[in-house]
Amino acid sequence: MSADLVLLSARLLDPGTGRILPHTALAAERGRIAFLGDDRDARALAGPRTTVVDLRGAVVTAGFTDGHLHPVSGAERTMGVDLSGCRDLAAVRTALAAAVGDLRPGAWLRGWGLDPNAFGSAPVATAALGPVLDGVPALIDLFDAHSALASERALELAGVDGPRAFEQGSEIVCDADGRPTGLLLEDAACEVVEAAAPRPTEAQIRARAAEVLAAMAASGLTGGHAMDANGDSLAVYAALEAEDALPLRLRIAPWCRPEASDADIAELIRLQGTGGTLWRVAGVKLFMDGTIDNGTAWLETPDCHGQSDHAYWPDPRRYTQVISELHRAGVPTATHAIGDAAVRHVLDAVEQAQAASGRTGGTGGTGLTGSMGGGGGTGVVRHRVEHIETVPDDTVRRFAPLGVAASMQPTHCCEFTRADHTDNWSRRLGEERAGRAFRCRDLWEAGARVVLGSDWPIAPYPPLQVMAGARHRRPADLSLPPHGPEQALTPLQALRGMTVNAAWAAGEEDRAGRLAVGHRADLTVLADDPLRVPDSELAALPVLLTAVAGRITHRAAEV
């Protein structure tokens, strides 16, 4: 049988070793790398239906995998006005005024990416935006996607006129007189107003998701760990794959919220392993806290406003029980834990689950996570902690013995915090805790498997930008000094964080993340060696070709 894809005249970079392999050609057959060798032998594998590409010295490496992103929900969330570039309230008001001018009478305005730093010392409240939203139903997501601002008209349409109680750590923020300020903290509060807003049609969401996924492929991504299955996400993935329009391999973790019943958890276990060829439910996503910027993280001691002093789960013991139940069923988990108390509790829960069941999270074995799903298998069950924004030394040292992956988003640090600690995140934490921010290097050197991702749409998804941020710890425009340069990763560590370590976290190190015969032919082709390109130039390195399972999903005009 002839190969499906043959790449010639290439430099083959194996992220496992960081070395250029002594080969110039690669052939893929039935979705796997079938051959590594010289051009002449590779040409002999080509048949009439083989795609043959002469790369003229370009660099081929294992395909980049984003360890944390939200493709479909993010596609819907970013259909509104983009406020992510607004650095002050004047810019926010200008952008909103332009968007309001384009609205039909009575239509809702949606926005996203609003940075609380734009408010300066003013409270994050709708009043700070001035009269621009008067009479307009508007719902604007803050950059962290854990909070939103609702206009007076939106609150009125949603029937919100005061505080409410929720079964999770959520809040409708009110002033001293009990009147809503417009700030909605965490999902349950945001959903009250979202329920009153019109939603795009299924066709619109599918079209937008296809557009986003195609752009992700063009950026060099071949896969992603999707941290939700909200709404109709799974149906969107199925429809796109049926249309041959799914250009990424996606591993999906549906949410488990504090209010989940035993039946809900049983359903999450049942869902494991369902999906298609390129997308599969594999794991469960949980939240142990919110965000530092909102005052909804869980810290050992409160922030400077007396906030971030409790868990997202009203009863953290219930979270521990759920982790044990999922662990016994062989289901890997990914828990959002930003504050030091939240991370500690997650590690405690995993440790208890491992001790009770005998299942480990170590480096050996296969089992549930060794496929893209399933339940009740044998072997290791690999859990993850997402974000880990501020933790002390003793917590850093616990990841490796427990086999828990440290899923980090370096661009959160680069784009939303500052080295001089004048940003909202740092001011809330104070000098000591802000000084131990996003400890990528410390976790790596302590033996933890550090997985890199974007958390898109919270931060930009191009993987080269994510890796550059991990290396230089500065904003993409390099306009500010590095925040915690001692926590920067080396070029090889950054590359491994989006290839080898992403495969390990998924239990797929025997079939993904390397250039080796028998491994998946998920490939990213770059104009130059990313390990030798300067940190400041890495994000602009051209992506020439992307392939998933040996099928080209992006090809630059010059290739």
N, C-alpha and C positions, 0 to 999 in steps of 0.2 A: 504494500500500500504506500502511496506517495504521501509526503508531508503536507500539512495544511498551510504552514508558514515557514519560510526560510529567510533568515537574516544573514547577510554576507558583509564582509569587510568591516567587522565591528570590533570594538573593544568591550569585552565581557567582564563587568565588574561584579564580583560576588560580595554581597553585603555581609556575609558571614565572616569573611576573612579580611575584607577591604582590599583585596588584591585583584589586579587584572589577570584573568585566566589565560593560560597559554593556548588559546583558541581564537579563531576569527569568525566563526560561524555558529549558528544555532538553528535547529529545526524543531518544529512543534508538530505533533500529531495527536489527534483526539484529545486536545486540550492540555497535553503534557509536553514537557521538554523531552524530545526523543533522541536528540543528538547534539553534542558539542564537539567541534572539530575544525577542520580547515575548509576553505571555500570550495575546493574541488569536490570533496566528498559530500558536502552539503548540497551542491548543485545536483549531484546524482540522485538525491532524494526527492527532487522536485518533479512533479507530474503536470499534466495539463491544467489542473485546477489549483495548483499551488500558488500562493502569493509569495513572490520573491522580491526582496527589497535589498538593494545595495546601500549600506549605511555610510560608506565612505569615511570610516574611522569614528563614527559616533559611538557613544557609550551606551551599552545595554545593561540594565540592572533589574533585579527582581522588582515587580510592580509595587508602587507605593500604596499602602493601606492607611487610611485615616482611622485612628483608634477611637474616635468619638465624634459623631456628626448626626445631623437630623435632616436627611434629604427631603422627605415629603412634607413633614410638618414645617420644615424650614422654607421649603418652596412656597407654601401657602402663607407663612408669616411674612415673607419678604415681597409680597405682592403690593404692599402699601408704599408710602413715601419713605425713602431711605434717609434717616437722620444720623447715620453713623459717622458722617463727616463733620457734624456740627460741634464746634468746640465751645460755644457760649450760647446764652439765651437769645441774643440778637440773631444769630444764625439759625437757631431753632425756629424762632418766630417767622423769619423770612421764608424758610422752607415750608412751614405750615401754611402761611398766607398764600403762597403760590399754589399749594395743593388744594386749599379751600376754593381758590378761584376757578379751579378746573372741575369742581364737583357739580353734579346735578342737584337741584333743590331737594332737600330732605335726605340726600345720600350720606352714608357714613364715610368718615375719613379714617383710614388705618395707617399707622406708621410703625416703624421699627428702628432699633439701633440707637435709641436715645441714651446718651451717656450721662449719668448723674453728675459727673464733673462739670457739665455745662451749666449747672445751677449755682456753682460757686458755693457761697455761704448761705444762699437762700434755700428754704425747704423744698424738697421735691414734691411739688403740688401743682395742680392745674392753674391755680391763680397766678403762678409765676410766668405763665405763658402769655398773660395779658388777654386782651379782648379778641384775639385772632380766632378763637374757637367759640365765641358767643353764638348760641343757637345752633351750633353744628354738633351732631352726634359723632364723637371721635373717641377712638381707643388706640393708644400709642404704647407699644411694647418698649420697655427699657432694654438696654443692651443685653442684660443678663437673661432675658426671657423668663425671669421669675417674678416680674412685676410689670405693672402697666399704669398709665395715666388715663383716666376717663374724664371726658368733659362733663359739664353740668347736664347737658342735654342727653348724653349717653346714660348717665346715672338715672336720670328721670325715666327714660325709656325702659331701663332695666329694673325700675322699681326700687332703687337703692337710695334710702334716705337716712341711713344710720348704720351703726356697727352690726355685725352678725357673728354668730358662733359657728365654727367649722370643726370637722372631725380630723383635721390636719393643721399644721402650723401655718395658717393663712389669716389675713386680716384685711378688712376694709378700713383704712386709716381715717380717723375722724379728728376734728379739732376739739377744743375744750368744751364746746357746746354740743358735741355729738353730731356735727355736720360732716359728711364725707369731704375730704380734701381732694379727692380724685385719685389718690394713690392706692393701688391694689397690690397687696403682697402675697405672692405664691398662688398656685394654680386654682384652688377652690374659690378664692376671691376674684381672680381674673375671669373665671368661667361664668360667674354671675352676670357680668356685663357682656361677655362674648356670646352668651346665649341669646341676647337681644339683638345682636348685630347680624346682618346678612352674611352668609358664607358664599364663597365662589362655588360654581357648579363642579361636579366630578370631572367633566371634560376640561374645565379651566385648570383645575389642580393637576390633572394628569399632564396637560400640555406644559404647564410651568415646571413640574417635576422633571419631565423629559428634557427641557431646556437646561435646568440646573445640572442634571446628571451628565449631559453631553459636555457642558463646560468643565465639570469635574474631571471627566476623562481627558479633555484637552489639557488640563493642568498637570497630568501625569498620574492621576489616581486610577488604580485598577480595582480597588476595593475599599470598603468602609464598614466600621462597626456602628450600625444605626441604633441609637439609644432611645428609641420609642417605636411603638406601632400604633400611634394615636389615630383616631378617626378612621379613614378608609385607606391608611397607608399600605396595608398588605394587599388590598385589592388593586391599588395603583401599581405596586411592584409586579403583580401577576399580569395585569393588562399590558404593562410596558414590555415584559418578557415575551408575552404572546405576540406582540407587534415587532419583536426583534429590536427593541429600542431600549434595552437595559444594558448600559455600557460598564457597569460596575458589579463586582461580586459583593453582596451585602449580607452581613450577619446581623440579625435583628433581635433586640432585647425589649420586649414589651414591659410596660410599667406595672409595678405593684405598689399601690398606695396604702397608707395606714388604715383606711377604712375597708380594705379588702377582706372579704369573708373567707372561710375555709373553702367554700365552693369556688370562689374566684381564684384562689391559689391552685386548686386542683385543675382548673381550666388552663392556667399558665403552664402547669406541668404537661398537660395534654398537648398544648400547642407546640411543644419542643419538637424540632425536626420537621415541622410542616413547612412547605414552601415550594420553590421551583428549582431550576437548575442553578441559577446564579443568586438566588435569594433564599434565605432560610431563617426561621425562628430558632435562635440558639442562645438561651440565657434569659435573665430577668433583670430589669433595671429598677432600682429602689433609690429613695432619697433619705439621707439621714439628717440633712439640714438644708437651708436655703443659701443665701449669699451674704457676704460681708457688707457689700455696698448697701443692701437693704436693711441690715440689722437683723437678718433672719438665719444667719449661720449659727452653729452651736460651738461656742468657745468655752474653754475651761473657766475663764473669768469673763464677765461681760465686756463689751467694747466701751469706748469712751462716752457713749450716749446711754450706757446701761442696757444695751440691747445685745442680741445674739447670745442669749443665755439659756436657750432651750432647744430641744430637738424638734425636727419636723414631725416625727411620730410622737403623739401625745404620751404614749407609753412605750419607751424604748425597749422594754422587755418583750413586747409583742414583736418588734423588729427582730430581736434575737431568736424568737421562736420560729419566725418565718424563714430566716436564714437556715436554721437547722432543718426545717422541713424540706426546703429546696435542695439543700446539700444532700440529705438522705436520698432524695429522688435523682441525684446526679445532675442537677441543674446548676450551671455556673451563674454567678450573680455579678452585677456591676452596680456599685452604690455610690451615688453622689455624696461626697463628704468633703467639705471645704475647711471647716474649723477644726481645731485640735481635738476638742471633745468628740466631735462627730467621727473623725478618723479613728480615734482610740476605741470608740464603741463598736465600729464596724470590725476592727481587728479582733476585739474581744469576742464578738459574735462568731466570727469565722473560726477562731481558736476553739471555742466551745463546740461548734458543730463538728469540727474535725476530730476532737477528742471523743465525742459521743458516738461517731459513726465509724471511725477508723479510716475514712477516706481522707487523703491528703491533697495538698495543692502543690506538691513538689515538682521537680523537673522531669521525672520519669513517668512512663505509662501513657495510656491513651484513654479510652472510655468515652464518656458523653461528649466532652469538648473536642475529642479527636475527630469527630465528624462535624457537620454543620448543625447538629442538633441531636434530638433523641432524648430519651429519659430512662433512668433506672439502669444505666450501664454500669460497668465496673471500672476501677482505676481512679485516676486523679480527677478532681473537680476544681477548676481554677477560678478563683474569685478575683475581683478587681475593686480598687477604689478609684473613683473618678475625681480629679481636680487637685486635692491635697494642697491647699494654698498656703497653710501655715501650720507646721507641726514641730515639736521639739525633738531632740536627738533620740530619746528613748523610743519614740514612735517610729522614727526613720529606721531604726535597727530591727523592727519587728516584721517588716514586709518579707524579707528573704526567707527566714525560717518557716513562715506560714505559707510560702509560695503564692503570695498575693501580688498581683500585678499593680504597678503604680501608673495609672493612666493620667498623663499630664498634657496640658495645653499651654505651651510656652508663650503663644501670642496673647493669652490673657494677661500675662505679666507685661509683655512688651507694649501692648496697645492701651492698657487701662490703668497701669500704675507708673509711678515715677521714682527715679533713683533718689530724689530729695525728699520723698515721702510727703509731698504736698497734695497728692491725689486723695479722693474720698476714701478709697480702700485703706490706704496707709494711715490716714488721720484717724479713722475709726479704730484701727488696731493698736496704734501707738508704736513707738520705736522698736521695742523688743520683738514683738510678733511680726511687724512689717519687715524687720531685718532678717527673718527666716522665711522669706517668700519663695514659693515655687521651687523647692529644693531638688531640682532635677539631678544635679551632679552628686549631691550627698546621698540621695536614694540609690543612684547607680552604683556608687562606690561602696555602699552598704550591701550590695548584692541583689537589690530589687530589680525586677524586670520593668524597665521604664518604657511605656508605650506612648507614642506621641500622636496627637490629633488636634483638630481645630475647634471642635464644638460648634461648627457652623450651624446656624447663622450668627452665633455670638461673635465669632471672629472669622476672618477670611479663611477659605479652605485650601488655596494652592499649597501643595505639600512642600514645595521648595521654600515658600515663605515660612511655613511652620518650622522646617528644619533650620532655616536661617535664623529665626527667632531663638531657637534653642541654642544656637551657636554664639549669637552676639547679644541677646537679651535687650535689644533696642527696638523702638518702633520701626515699622517697615520703611518709613522715609528717613530713618537714621537721624532724626531731628533732636533726640535726647540722649543723654549718657546711658550706659547700660545699667539696668537694675539688677544688682547682685551678680556681677560678672564672674564671681567665684563659683556660681551655679551653672555656668555655661557648659554645654556638652561639646565634646570633640566632634569633628566632621564625621568620623566613623560611628560614634555613638548616636548622633542624630539620624544617620542613615539607618542604622539598625533599629532605632525606635519606630520607624515606619515600614519596616520590612520583617526582619528576623523576630523582633520582640512582639510585633503585632501577631505574627503567626503563632508564636509560643502562647500568647494570652488566649488564643482561640483553640489551643491544643492541636495545632496543625503544623507543627515544626517539621514533621516528616514529609510534608507535601507542599509547603509554601514558604515564601520568604527568602529563598536561595536560588541561585542558578545551578541546578543540578539535574541530571537526567532522572526522569520520573516525577519531578516537581511540576506544579502547575505552570503552564505557559502564560502567566500573568506578568507582563513585561513593561518597563518604562524605558524609553530611549531618549537620551539627552545629548545635547550638542557637545558637551565636554564632561570630564570627570568631576562629579560633585564633591569629591573628597579633596580636590586640588583647587577648586574655584574659591576665591576669597569669600569670607563670610558676608561681606557687604554686597557682593555681586551674585550670590547664589540664587536669590529670589527671581532674578531676571534671566537665569539660564534657560535657553529655549528647550521646550519639550517637543521632540521631533515626531515621536510615535508612541502610541499606547496600545497594548494588546491584552485581551482577557481571554483565557482558554485558547490562545493561539489565534484569536480573531481580532483584527485591527479595529479599535474603537475610536482612534484619533490618528490622523496622519497630517503632518504639516505640509504646506505647499511645496517646500523645498526638498521633500523626501520622495 
